[in-house]
């Protein structure tokens, strides 16, 4: 599999903090201290690194998938918006560059449909 860019940040709400801290059996304050940081542009986000991306990514798998933040649950955000569904589908190509779930979904779709280069 090709190396995915890890450029996305994950903004977290108080609800996300509560859900993730429960999932990880941590107090919300301990979760915030260990797993979040303040972004000047976005507010509270999950910690990340240039190499691995989100602190909860292990390769291409989300280690907190069952309790992931709301923004991750709604990603890649093509259900709503302006334009036709076909025009919004083009967003998948961009998002596949940094989202393992979108990338893996597109690869599975190609396999399912018999796509050949």
ABEGO torsion letter per residue (X at the ends): XBBBBBABBBBBBAAAAAAAAAAAGBBAAAAAAAABBBBAAAEBBBBBBAAAEBAABBEABBAAAAABBAAAAAOAGAABEBEBAAAAAAAAAAAAAABAAAAAAAAAAAAAAGBBX
